[in-house]
Amino acid sequence: MISIKNLTKQYKPGHPIFSDFSKEFNPGDAIGIIGPNGSGKTTFLRILSVNSFPSEGGVFFDEVNIHEHPNQYLKNVGLVHDEETLPAHLTASELLEWILRNRNSWNESSEQEIEKIFDQLSLDARNEQIGTFSTGMKKKTQIAAALIHQPKILIMDEPLRGLDKETRVIVMDMLKEIKSNNTLIFMSSHYMGEEGELFDEMIHFPL
Ligand SMILES: Nc1ncnc2c1ncn2[C@@H]1O[C@H](COP(=O)(O)OP(=O)(O)OP(=O)(O)O)[C@@H](O)[C@H]1O
């Protein structure tokens, strides 16, 4: 489903963050991206989400280079960024509606689906502006936004950071469910907590 071929990334000449990395990933795989601060996890996930470009080599989605042809690929991707970049003036519900409409996925059950995902995450303030949210409430909104369109590929940079224990357990259950529906999951962490039980495989950084 995703093939990484001879991937190299360097910001400064002669100092690659990783080099000549190749690997294949299949639907339903859950991949842990593990390593200390500054080891290249975010750089790797940014390349997978087309927010950064390879220095050499490439990433292929069903044989198509995702950096040369990002549109079809990105329709299949749910993303939780390392930095929160949510629109402050929308409510959380409005954001999810916008995501579904933008993907032509809005239908008669969408409102119910939005209520359901915010119920699961206990985001009571779903109809208030995101700009008024706490860090944890914004993280819940990011996770809901990544999952609402049932992506084939889910890319998450430390999604559990800033969440309380109860919410982390809920999010882990949601990820197990989406994995069982054959979504390929990439998830970074700088230490191995409860997410360890989700992963089929871990890639340890630095590579
Ligand atoms: N845009 C950039 N320009 C130059 N160097 C960068 C850039 N982004 C990241 N780096 C460098 O690349 C290295 C890897 O950074 P990256 O953010 O990928 O690590 P990380 O494993 O995600 O770290 P953390 O756990 O702290 O988030 C670091 O040395 C960082 O300074």
PDBQT file of the ligand as one rigid body, heavy atoms in Angstrom, charges set to zero:
ROOT
HETATM    1  N1  LIG A 301      12.964  22.740   8.900  1.00  0.00    +0.000 N 
HETATM    2  C1  LIG A 301      14.116  22.311   9.437  1.00  0.00    +0.000 A 
HETATM    3  N2  LIG A 301      15.302  22.869   9.070  1.00  0.00    +0.000 NA
HETATM    4  C2  LIG A 301      16.476  22.441   9.584  1.00  0.00    +0.000 A 
HETATM    5  N3  LIG A 301      16.583  21.438  10.466  1.00  0.00    +0.000 NA
HETATM    6  C3  LIG A 301      15.458  20.838  10.873  1.00  0.00    +0.000 A 
HETATM    7  C4  LIG A 301      14.169  21.239  10.376  1.00  0.00    +0.000 A 
HETATM    8  N4  LIG A 301      13.219  20.454  10.949  1.00  0.00    +0.000 NA
HETATM    9  C5  LIG A 301      13.885  19.600  11.768  1.00  0.00    +0.000 A 
HETATM   10  N5  LIG A 301      15.225  19.824  11.724  1.00  0.00    +0.000 N 
HETATM   11  C6  LIG A 301      16.267  19.081  12.448  1.00  0.00    +0.000 C 
HETATM   12  O1  LIG A 301      16.086  17.710  12.149  1.00  0.00    +0.000 OA
HETATM   13  C7  LIG A 301      16.354  16.919  13.324  1.00  0.00    +0.000 C 
HETATM   14  C8  LIG A 301      15.160  16.015  13.568  1.00  0.00    +0.000 C 
HETATM   15  O2  LIG A 301      14.051  16.823  13.976  1.00  0.00    +0.000 OA
HETATM   16  P1  LIG A 301      12.576  16.217  14.161  1.00  0.00    +0.000 P 
HETATM   17  O3  LIG A 301      11.676  17.341  14.519  1.00  0.00    +0.000 OA
HETATM   18  O4  LIG A 301      12.255  15.413  12.956  1.00  0.00    +0.000 OA
HETATM   19  O5  LIG A 301      12.820  15.243  15.417  1.00  0.00    +0.000 OA
HETATM   20  P2  LIG A 301      11.774  14.512  16.377  1.00  0.00    +0.000 P 
HETATM   21  O6  LIG A 301      12.296  13.127  16.569  1.00  0.00    +0.000 OA
HETATM   22  O7  LIG A 301      10.392  14.635  15.858  1.00  0.00    +0.000 OA
HETATM   23  O8  LIG A 301      11.921  15.344  17.714  1.00  0.00    +0.000 OA
HETATM   24  P3  LIG A 301      10.853  15.644  18.928  1.00  0.00    +0.000 P 
HETATM   25  O9  LIG A 301      10.650  14.338  19.666  1.00  0.00    +0.000 OA
HETATM   26  O10 LIG A 301      11.603  16.660  19.745  1.00  0.00    +0.000 OA
HETATM   27  O11 LIG A 301       9.607  16.187  18.312  1.00  0.00    +0.000 OA
HETATM   28  C9  LIG A 301      16.654  17.894  14.453  1.00  0.00    +0.000 C 
HETATM   29  O12 LIG A 301      18.074  17.983  14.568  1.00  0.00    +0.000 OA
HETATM   30  C10 LIG A 301      16.083  19.206  13.948  1.00  0.00    +0.000 C 
HETATM   31  O13 LIG A 301      16.819  20.312  14.424  1.00  0.00    +0.000 OA
ENDROOT
TORSDOF 0
